[in-house]
């Protein structure tokens, strides 16, 4: 018997919408809506539902997934689904769809806020405030007229580029398919052109997934290609930047500043030199999650539409497998 196990933290009105979307298909709600306020939603399948679960909404533990022998479809809370695509996790034929598109607003605004804070020396002024010092720190920067290089122009990168462009920046995108145009990107290039592009960029923003090709794509050699007043910011995956090399570049003033919501390793070890770099702004991987109401609403909307499609046998949004 078909059974959708819904792990979304829904209020009563939202549950009714999912019930209507599922029609005659049985649906079990297993998470209390009071957990909605947490940044990272939790999902778990009760043992008595694992054998009958044909569809699951939520990032459930891998060991529980293996017990769901009737599973046909998994809808995640997250944009990334890598853990579920590994060999042996899901049976052949199980469909996987993601919440891609839900996080672009929150993460891009976090990237933009880090960029502006660093351009205006705000982290350093906060340091001076703690010491009760009234000391101007000199020149600042502006996105107006700046060249912003965006590595990864999916949902997050495209949102960020539009924010920068609205402030007068010239936006340059880098993606695998350079022939695909993206709103907010003035010019698009392939990854093979990256070394040439780095030297002209005032801001290098990363919104990349974690793949063998993107690991340490910003390394010692590429940091040396950047201008001395360049800024590097990252809210994609931490391993896109060699953090040891970044710390050295900041310490030697070979680049101006860095903003990191993600690091490699993560959490950043207490002894890592990046903690002591005054021109490095670090946040603990909080750009995503569901702190922003619009993110939670969008995750729910995507899942709701896919429930409608699932019961009708239609193509799913954001299908990853």
N, C-alpha and C positions, 0 to 999 in steps of 0.2 A: 504494500500500500504506500502511495506517495505521501511523504511527510516533509514539510519545510521546517527546519529548526532555526528559529530567528533569535540571534544573540544581540540584536540592537537594543540599546537602552531607551525604549520608547515610552512616551506618555500615552494616555488612553486614546486620545484622538488619533495619534499616529498608528497605534495598533489597529484601530478600526479601518484605517486606510489600507493597511497591509491585508487585513481579513478580506476586504472587498476585492483587492487586487488578486488574491489567491483563489477566489471563487469557492468551488467545492473541494479544493485541495486542502487537506489537513495542515494546520500550521501551529507549531508550539513555540510560545514565547518563554524564554528561559532566563532572561536578565531583567532585573528590576530597573525601572526608569530612573530611580534615584541615583544610579551610578553615572548618569548623563554628564555630570559636571567634571568628571575625571578627564585628564588630558589624554590618557591612553586607555581606550575601552578594553575590557577583558571579555573573553568568550570561552565557554566550556559547555560540552555536550553531556547532559546527564546519562549515566550508563544505560538506563532503560530506554533511551531514544537512539542510541548509537546504531543499532542494527536496522532500525526502520528509517533513519534519516536519508532521504533521497536528495535533499538540498540543505545547505548550511549557509547562513549569513553570519559571517564573523571570522576573525583570525583565531581559530581554535588550535590548541596544541597538536603538533604532529602525531604524537602517540595516540591521541583520540581519533584523529582522522583515519588512522590505520584500522580502527575498530568499526568504522562506518562502512560496512560491506555493501550497502545498497546505494551509496552515494553516486549521484549523477552530476551535481553542480555545486561548486563552492564560490560564494561571493564574499570577497574580503572587505574589511574596513579600510585597508591600506591601498596606496597606489602601487606599491611593490608586492610582487607575489613569488619572488625567487625561491623562498623556502618550500613552497608547495609544488614547485616545478622540478625539484630534484628527483632523480631516478628513485623509484621505489616508494615515494610518498603517496601518490595517488594511483589508483588503478587506471589502466588504459581506457580512454574514452570519457573520463570525468572532465567536465567543462570547468574552467576557472575564469572568473571575471573579477575586475578590480574596481576600486573607487577612484581611479585616475580621473582627474578633472576637479576633484573636491578640494585639493590642497593648494592650487595655484595662487589664490588670493592671499591666504595666510603666509605662505612661505615667501612669496615675492615681496610682500610688504615688509616682512622681517629683513630680507636682503636689502631692500631699499632703505629701511631705517638704519641698518648698520652702515651702509654707504654714507648716508647723510651725517650720521653721528661722527664718523671718522673724518669726513670732509670738513666739519665744523669744529673739530678737536673736542667734542663733548666728553668722551671718556677721560681725557686728560684734565679737563676742567673739573670733572667729578673728583678726580684724585686730589686736585688742589683744594677743592671744597672741604674734603676730609681733613686737610692740613690747615684749614682756615686761612688760605692764601688768596689774595686778590692780585693775580698776576696774568696779564695778557700773554697769549702764547703765539702771537704773530699771525701770519697769513693763513687763510683758509681756502678751500676749493669749492667749486660749484659743478653740478651736472650740466649746467648750461654751456654748450659748446664742447663738452667732454666727449671723447670716444669711449663707448662702453662696449666691451667685447663679452658676449654671452655664450658660454660653452654649454650646449644643450638647450634647444629652443622648443621644448615640449610645453606642457601646461604652465609650469613654474617659470621657466626661462622666458616664455612669451609674455606672461603677465609682468614680469620684472622689466622687460624691454619696453613695454608700453608705458610703465610708470616713468622710466628714464627719458623716453622720447617726449613725454608730456612736459618735461622740465627743460627741454631744449638739447638733449644729448643726441649724438649720432650713434646709432646702434648697429653693431656688427654681430651677426650670428654665426655659430659654427655647429654643424650637424652632419650626420652621415649622408643624408640626401640633400645636398646643397641646392638641388633644383627645386625643392619645395619651399615656397615662399610662406612667411609667417607674418601676421599683422604685428606691427611694432618694430620689425627688423628692417633697417634701411638697406643692408646688403648681407647676403648669405654666402658662406664659404664652407668648404669641406675641411675635415680634420687635417688633411694633408697640407693645408695652407697655414696651419696654426703658428708655426715658427715665424713666418713672415708677418703675421697679424699682431703678434704680441708686442713688438717694439713700438707700435703706434697707439696702443691702448692706454687710456688713463685709468680705467677700471676693468678688471678681469673678474667676471662673475661666473661661478660654476653652479650648474643645476643638472648634474649628470647622474645617471645610475651607476651602480657598482658592477663593472665588467672587467675582464682581463685587459681590454683595450683602454679603459679609462683609468685603471689603477696608476697612481702617480703620474698622471698626464701633465701635472705641474710638478716638475722635479727641479733639481739643482740647475741643470742646463737651461731649462726654459725660464726659470727665475732670472737667470743672467741675461736673458733677451729682453727683459722688461725695462721700462724707464725708471729712473731713480725716484720719481714721484708717483709711480703707479701704485694702485691699490688692488689687493686680491681679496675677494669675498666668496664664501662657499656655504651653501645650504642644501647641497645635493647629497652626496655621499662623501664621508670623510677621507676615504682612501684615494680620492682623486688628486689629493695634494700630499706630497712628501713633507710632513710637518717638521721633521728635523731640518730639512733644507730650507723650509720657510722661516724657521726660527733663526737660522744663520743669516739669511738674507735680511731680515728685519734688524738683527743685532748689528750687522755691518752696514746698515742703512743703504742697502742696494735697492730696496723698494721702500715706499712711504709707509704703508700700513696694511693691515689685514683684518678681516672680520670673519669669524668662524662660528657657525652653529653646529658643525660636525667636525670631527677630528679623526685621525688615525694614529694610535689606537683611540678607542672611545670606551669609557670616559678617558680624557686626557690624564695621564699619570701626574700625580702631585709634583714630581720632580722635573717635569718637562720644562725646558727653557721658555716655551711660548707663554707660560703663565707670567713670566717676569718682563715680557716685552710691553712697554707702555703703549705702543702703537698697535697692539693686537687686541681686538675686542672679541671676547669668547662668550658664547651662550651655550647652555647644556642641552643641545638638540631639542629645542622647544619651538622652533619655527612652525613645525607641522602639528601633529596631534589634533585635538579638538578644543583647544582653548578658545578659538574663534567660533562664534555661533554659526556663522555662515558655512564653515567647514562641516560641522555636524549636520546641518540642514541638507547640505549637498550630498553627503554620504548617504543619508536616508533617502533622498530623492532618487539617487542612482540605484540603490537596492530595490526601492519600490517599483521603479520602472522595469527592472530585471525580473522581479517576481511576476509582474504582468506578462512579460515575454516568455518566461519559463513555463508557465501553466498553459500558454497558447502554442508552445513549440516554436517560438520565433527566435531570431538571432538576438544574442545578448549584447548589451552595451559593454564596452571595455573588455571584450573577451580576449584573454591572454593565452588560452589553450582550448 
